[in-house]
Every structure is written in structure tokens, then in C-alpha cells.
């Protein structure tokens, strides 16, 4: 299994199992993003490669963002996981373009965009179909 998928899946399981409320999820997202910005730059410099696959903290941040305002039910979590992986692999505008950013920004931003697309799509679908929170 690809490292990004494993990182996303482990994060989805953690979201399912850990007692996150909105505040804890937001604090975790900010902390993971800040650590990812720092670590992404360090790992890229150390390995001499742009966004190496062994970095998965970006998937953790993206998955957290994709679920931050959603109820943690199994159908929502599975949907968010699948959509996040789709957007992370597909990289619709401006996610692909954001990879030109240097260091940790180039590592993190495309996954945060994928997470935001996922969040907006799932929130929109829930509103469109009248699914209560």
C-alpha cells in the first residue's frame, strides 16, 4: 500500500477512535501543519528530493482538515477518506501548482487543498441532501 494511503488511513482510524471535539481537532491540525512545514523542509534537504513519499505528515494534516467540521460517523469518515485520497492523487487546481512551492510549503499545501476540497464537497452534499449534523 502507498505511504500516503497508509498515512491517511491511520489518521482516519485515529479520528474515529480518539475523543476529538472541534477545539482539539483544530489544535491538532495547527500543530501537525506547523510540524509538517518544519519537518518537510528538513527531510527534503536531508534527502535532496522534493516531497519524498516517506513524508506522510501532509496526509495527516489533509485528513484532519477534511473532517474538522464533519460528524465522525463511519459513512462520513469513509467518504471523506476516499474523496481525500482522490483529490490528493488527482491534485485539481491549485493543488498541483502549489507543489512548486519550496520546502515544507510545497510538501503541505497540496494536501491541505485536497482536505479543503473534501470538506467542502462533503458539507455541500450533506446540505444538498438534508443530512443533519
NUZAPA-160441 format. One record per atom (N, C-alpha, C): chain; residue number from 0; atom name; x, y, z. Coordinates in steps of 0.2 Angstrom, whole numbers, plus 5000, padded with zeros to 4 digits. Each point is the difference from the previous one (the first is absolute). Last residue first. Layout:
N
> A NUM CA X Y Z
...
end
This chain:
133
> A 132 N 4868 5086 5055
> A 132 CA 5006 5000 5003
> A 132 C 5001 4995 5005
> A 131 N 4981 4998 4980
> A 131 CA 5002 5004 5006
> A 131 C 5007 4998 5002
> A 130 N 4990 5000 4975
> A 130 CA 5003 4995 5005
> A 130 C 5001 5004 5006
> A 129 N 4991 5006 4977
> A 129 CA 4997 5001 5006
> A 129 C 5002 4996 5006
> A 128 N 5008 5003 4976
> A 128 CA 4996 4994 5001
> A 128 C 4996 5001 5007
> A 127 N 5015 5017 4993
> A 127 CA 4996 4999 4994
> A 127 C 4995 4994 5002
> A 126 N 5017 5005 5016
> A 126 CA 4995 5005 5000
> A 126 C 4995 4999 4994
> A 125 N 5018 4985 5002
> A 125 CA 4996 4999 5006
> A 125 C 4994 5005 5000
> A 124 N 5017 5002 4983
> A 124 CA 4995 4994 4999
> A 124 C 4995 4999 5006
> A 123 N 5017 5017 5002
> A 123 CA 4995 5002 4995
> A 123 C 4995 4994 4999
> A 122 N 5018 4996 5014
> A 122 CA 4995 5005 5003
> A 122 C 4995 5002 4995
> A 121 N 5017 4987 4992
> A 121 CA 4996 4996 5004
> A 121 C 4995 5004 5004
> A 120 N 5016 5011 4986
> A 120 CA 4995 4995 4996
> A 120 C 4996 4996 5004
> A 119 N 5016 5015 5010
> A 119 CA 4995 5003 4997
> A 119 C 4995 4996 4996
> A 118 N 5019 4990 5010
> A 118 CA 4995 5003 5005
> A 118 C 4994 5003 4997
> A 117 N 5018 4992 4986
> A 117 CA 4996 4995 5003
> A 117 C 4995 5002 5005
> A 116 N 5015 5016 4991
> A 116 CA 4995 4997 4995
> A 116 C 4996 4995 5002
> A 115 N 5017 5007 5014
> A 115 CA 4995 5005 5000
> A 115 C 4995 4998 4994
> A 114 N 5019 4986 5003
> A 114 CA 4995 4999 5006
> A 114 C 4995 5005 4999
> A 113 N 5016 5001 4984
> A 113 CA 4996 4994 4999
> A 113 C 4995 4999 5006
> A 112 N 5016 5018 5002
> A 112 CA 4995 5001 4994
> A 112 C 4995 4994 4999
> A 111 N 5018 4997 5014
> A 111 CA 4995 5004 5004
> A 111 C 4995 5003 4995
> A 110 N 5018 4988 4991
> A 110 CA 4996 4995 5004
> A 110 C 4994 5004 5004
> A 109 N 5016 5012 4987
> A 109 CA 4996 4996 4996
> A 109 C 4995 4995 5004
> A 108 N 5017 5013 5012
> A 108 CA 4994 5004 4997
> A 108 C 4996 4996 4996
> A 107 N 5021 4992 5011
> A 107 CA 4994 5001 5004
> A 107 C 4994 5002 4996
> A 106 N 5023 4998 4991
> A 106 CA 4998 4994 5003
> A 106 C 4993 5000 5002
> A 105 N 5011 5020 4993
> A 105 CA 4998 4996 4994
> A 105 C 4998 4993 5002
> A 104 N 5007 5015 5017
> A 104 CA 4994 5002 4997
> A 104 C 4998 4996 4994
> A 103 N 5020 4996 5011
> A 103 CA 4994 4997 5004
> A 103 C 4994 5003 4997
> A 102 N 5019 5004 4984
> A 102 CA 5001 4997 5007
> A 102 C 4993 4997 5002
> A 101 N 4997 5017 4979
> A 101 CA 5006 4996 5003
> A 101 C 4999 4998 5007
> A 100 N 4982 5002 4978
> A 100 CA 5003 5004 5006
> A 100 C 5006 4996 5003
> A 99 N 4987 4992 4982
> A 99 CA 5005 5004 4998
> A 99 C 5003 5004 5006
> A 98 N 4980 4987 5001
> A 98 CA 5006 4996 5001
> A 98 C 5006 5003 4998
> A 97 N 4978 5009 4997
> A 97 CA 5003 5002 5006
> A 97 C 5006 4995 5002
> A 96 N 4986 4997 4980
> A 96 CA 5005 5006 5000
> A 96 C 5003 5002 5006
> A 95 N 4984 4982 5000
> A 95 CA 5006 4998 4996
> A 95 C 5005 5006 4999
> A 94 N 4979 5004 5011
> A 94 CA 5004 4996 5004
> A 94 C 5007 4998 4996
> A 93 N 4980 5015 4996
> A 93 CA 5007 5002 4999
> A 93 C 5004 4995 5003
> A 92 N 4985 4991 4986
> A 92 CA 5002 5007 5001
> A 92 C 4997 5002 5007
> A 91 N 5002 4974 4999
> A 91 CA 4997 5005 4996
> A 91 C 5002 5007 5002
> A 90 N 5008 4975 5005
> A 90 CA 5003 5007 5001
> A 90 C 4997 5005 4995
> A 89 N 4999 4974 5004
> A 89 CA 4998 5004 4994
> A 89 C 5003 5007 5000
> A 88 N 5003 4985 5019
> A 88 CA 5003 4997 4994
> A 88 C 4999 5005 4994
> A 87 N 4990 5006 5020
> A 87 CA 5007 5000 5001
> A 87 C 5004 4998 4994
> A 86 N 4976 4999 5001
> A 86 CA 5002 5007 4998
> A 86 C 5008 5000 5001
> A 85 N 4990 4979 5005
> A 85 CA 4998 5002 4993
> A 85 C 5004 5007 4998
> A 84 N 5000 4993 5023
> A 84 CA 5005 4996 4996
> A 84 C 4999 5002 4992
> A 83 N 4984 5009 5015
> A 83 CA 5006 5003 5001
> A 83 C 5006 4996 4996
> A 82 N 4978 4991 4999
> A 82 CA 5000 5007 4996
> A 82 C 5007 5003 5001
> A 81 N 4996 4980 5013
> A 81 CA 5000 4999 4993
> A 81 C 5001 5006 4995
> A 80 N 4997 5003 5024
> A 80 CA 5006 4996 4998
> A 80 C 5001 4999 4993
> A 79 N 4980 5009 5008
> A 79 CA 5005 5005 5000
> A 79 C 5007 4997 4998
> A 78 N 4981 4985 5002
> A 78 CA 5000 5004 4994
> A 78 C 5005 5006 5000
> A 77 N 4999 4986 5019
> A 77 CA 5002 4996 4994
> A 77 C 5000 5004 4993
> A 76 N 4992 5010 5021
> A 76 CA 5007 4998 5000
> A 76 C 5003 4997 4994
> A 75 N 4977 5003 5003
> A 75 CA 5003 5006 4998
> A 75 C 5007 4999 5000
> A 74 N 4987 4981 5006
> A 74 CA 4999 5002 4993
> A 74 C 5004 5007 4998
> A 73 N 5001 4993 5023
> A 73 CA 5004 4995 4996
> A 73 C 4999 5002 4992
> A 72 N 4998 5019 5018
> A 72 CA 4996 4994 4999
> A 72 C 5004 4996 4995
> A 71 N 5004 5023 5012
> A 71 CA 5004 4994 5000
> A 71 C 4996 4994 5000
> A 70 N 4994 5026 4991
> A 70 CA 4999 4996 5006
> A 70 C 5004 4993 4998
> A 69 N 5009 5025 4991
> A 69 CA 4995 4994 4999
> A 69 C 4999 4996 5006
> A 68 N 5016 5019 4996
> A 68 CA 4993 5002 5001
> A 68 C 4995 4995 4999
> A 67 N 5023 4995 4998
> A 67 CA 5000 5005 5005
> A 67 C 4993 5002 5002
> A 66 N 5011 4984 4982
> A 66 CA 4995 4998 5005
> A 66 C 4998 5005 5006
> A 65 N 5017 5003 4982
> A 65 CA 4994 4998 4996
> A 65 C 4994 4998 5005
> A 64 N 5022 5007 5008
> A 64 CA 4996 5005 4997
> A 64 C 4993 4998 4997
> A 63 N 5015 4984 5008
> A 63 CA 4997 5003 5006
> A 63 C 4996 5006 4997
> A 62 N 5012 4988 4984
> A 62 CA 4995 4996 5003
> A 62 C 4996 5004 5006
> A 61 N 5020 5010 4991
> A 61 CA 4994 5000 4995
> A 61 C 4994 4996 5002
> A 60 N 5020 4999 5013
> A 60 CA 4997 5007 5000
> A 60 C 4994 5000 4996
> A 59 N 5013 4980 4999
> A 59 CA 4996 5001 5007
> A 59 C 4997 5007 5000
> A 58 N 5013 4996 4981
> A 58 CA 4994 4996 5000
> A 58 C 4996 5001 5007
> A 57 N 5021 5009 4999
> A 57 CA 4996 5004 4996
> A 57 C 4993 4996 4999
> A 56 N 5018 4989 5011
> A 56 CA 4997 5005 5004
> A 56 C 4995 5005 4996
> A 55 N 5015 4982 4992
> A 55 CA 4993 4999 5000
> A 55 C 4996 5005 5005
> A 54 N 5025 4993 4986
> A 54 CA 4997 5005 5004
> A 54 C 4992 4999 4999
> A 53 N 5015 4987 4987
> A 53 CA 5000 4998 5007
> A 53 C 4997 5005 5005
> A 52 N 5003 5003 4976
> A 52 CA 4994 4996 5002
> A 52 C 5000 4998 5007
> A 51 N 5012 5023 4991
> A 51 CA 5001 4993 5000
> A 51 C 4994 4996 5003
> A 50 N 5006 5025 4991
> A 50 CA 4994 4997 5003
> A 50 C 5000 4992 4999
> A 49 N 5021 5010 4990
> A 49 CA 4994 5004 5001
> A 49 C 4994 4996 5002
> A 48 N 5027 4995 5004
> A 48 CA 4994 4999 4996
> A 48 C 4994 5004 5002
> A 47 N 5022 4997 5012
> A 47 CA 5002 5003 4993
> A 47 C 4994 4999 4995
> A 46 N 5003 4994 5024
> A 46 CA 5000 4995 4995
> A 46 C 5001 5002 4993
> A 45 N 5000 5015 5019
> A 45 CA 5004 4994 5002
> A 45 C 5000 4995 4995
> A 44 N 4986 5019 4997
> A 44 CA 5007 5002 5000
> A 44 C 5005 4994 5002
> A 43 N 4977 4997 5001
> A 43 CA 5002 5001 4993
> A 43 C 5007 5002 5000
> A 42 N 4991 4997 5021
> A 42 CA 5001 4994 4997
> A 42 C 5002 5001 4993
> A 41 N 4996 5019 5013
> A 41 CA 5005 4996 5002
> A 41 C 5002 4994 4996
> A 40 N 4980 5013 4996
> A 40 CA 5006 5003 4998
> A 40 C 5006 4996 5002
> A 39 N 4980 4992 5008
> A 39 CA 5000 5000 4993
> A 39 C 5006 5003 4997
> A 38 N 4995 5003 5023
> A 38 CA 5003 4993 4998
> A 38 C 5001 4999 4993
> A 37 N 4990 5020 5007
> A 37 CA 5007 5000 5003
> A 37 C 5003 4993 4997
> A 36 N 4977 5003 4996
> A 36 CA 5004 5006 4996
> A 36 C 5007 4999 5002
> A 35 N 4986 4986 5012
> A 35 CA 5001 4998 4993
> A 35 C 5003 5005 4996
> A 34 N 4994 5005 5022
> A 34 CA 5005 4995 5000
> A 34 C 5002 4998 4993
> A 33 N 4982 5015 5002
> A 33 CA 5006 5003 5002
> A 33 C 5006 4995 5000
> A 32 N 4978 4991 4997
> A 32 CA 5002 5004 4994
> A 32 C 5007 5004 5001
> A 31 N 4990 4987 5018
> A 31 CA 5003 4996 4995
> A 31 C 5002 5004 4993
> A 30 N 4990 5012 5018
> A 30 CA 5006 4997 5002
> A 30 C 5003 4996 4995
> A 29 N 4979 5008 4996
> A 29 CA 5005 5006 5000
> A 29 C 5006 4997 5001
> A 28 N 4982 4985 5002
> A 28 CA 5002 5002 4993
> A 28 C 5005 5005 5000
> A 27 N 4992 4994 5021
> A 27 CA 5004 4995 4997
> A 27 C 5002 5001 4993
> A 26 N 4986 5015 5011
> A 26 CA 5006 5000 5003
> A 26 C 5005 4995 4997
> A 25 N 4977 4999 4993
> A 25 CA 5004 5006 4998
> A 25 C 5007 5001 5002
> A 24 N 4986 4982 5009
> A 24 CA 5002 4999 4993
> A 24 C 5004 5006 4997
> A 23 N 4991 5002 5022
> A 23 CA 5006 4996 4999
> A 23 C 5002 4998 4993
> A 22 N 4981 5014 5003
> A 22 CA 5006 5003 5003
> A 22 C 5006 4995 4999
> A 21 N 4979 4991 4995
> A 21 CA 5002 5005 4995
> A 21 C 5007 5004 5002
> A 20 N 4997 4976 5010
> A 20 CA 4995 5005 4999
> A 20 C 5003 5005 4995
> A 19 N 5007 4973 5006
> A 19 CA 5001 5007 4998
> A 19 C 4994 5004 5000
> A 18 N 5010 4977 5009
> A 18 CA 4994 5004 5002
> A 18 C 5001 5007 4998
> A 17 N 5009 4976 4987
> A 17 CA 5002 5005 5005
> A 17 C 4994 5005 5002
> A 16 N 4998 4983 4983
> A 16 CA 5001 4997 5006
> A 16 C 5002 5005 5006
> A 15 N 4996 5005 4976
> A 15 CA 4995 4996 5002
> A 15 C 5000 4998 5007
> A 14 N 5018 5012 4990
> A 14 CA 4994 5004 5001
> A 14 C 4994 4996 5002
> A 13 N 5019 4988 4995
> A 13 CA 5001 5004 5006
> A 13 C 4994 5005 5001
> A 12 N 5001 4987 4981
> A 12 CA 4998 4995 5006
> A 12 C 5001 5004 5006
> A 11 N 5006 5012 4980
> A 11 CA 4992 4998 5001
> A 11 C 4999 4996 5006
> A 10 N 5023 5003 4995
> A 10 CA 4996 5006 5003
> A 10 C 4993 5000 5000
> A 9 N 5012 4982 4990
> A 9 CA 5002 5000 5008
> A 9 C 4996 5007 5003
> A 8 N 4998 4998 4977
> A 8 CA 4996 4995 5003
> A 8 C 5002 5000 5007
> A 7 N 5013 5014 4987
> A 7 CA 4993 5002 5000
> A 7 C 4995 4995 5004
> A 6 N 5023 4994 4996
> A 6 CA 5000 5006 5004
> A 6 C 4992 5003 5001
> A 5 N 5004 4982 4984
> A 5 CA 5001 4998 5007
> A 5 C 4999 5006 5005
> A 4 N 5000 5005 4978
> A 4 CA 4994 4997 5001
> A 4 C 5000 4997 5008
> A 3 N 5020 5010 4991
> A 3 CA 4995 5005 5001
> A 3 C 4993 4997 5002
> A 2 N 5018 4985 4994
> A 2 CA 5001 5004 5007
> A 2 C 4995 5005 5001
> A 1 N 4994 4978 4985
> A 1 CA 5004 5007 4999
> A 1 C 5001 5003 5007
> A 0 N 4997 4973 4997
> A 0 CA 4996 5006 5000
> A 0 C 5004 5006 5000
end
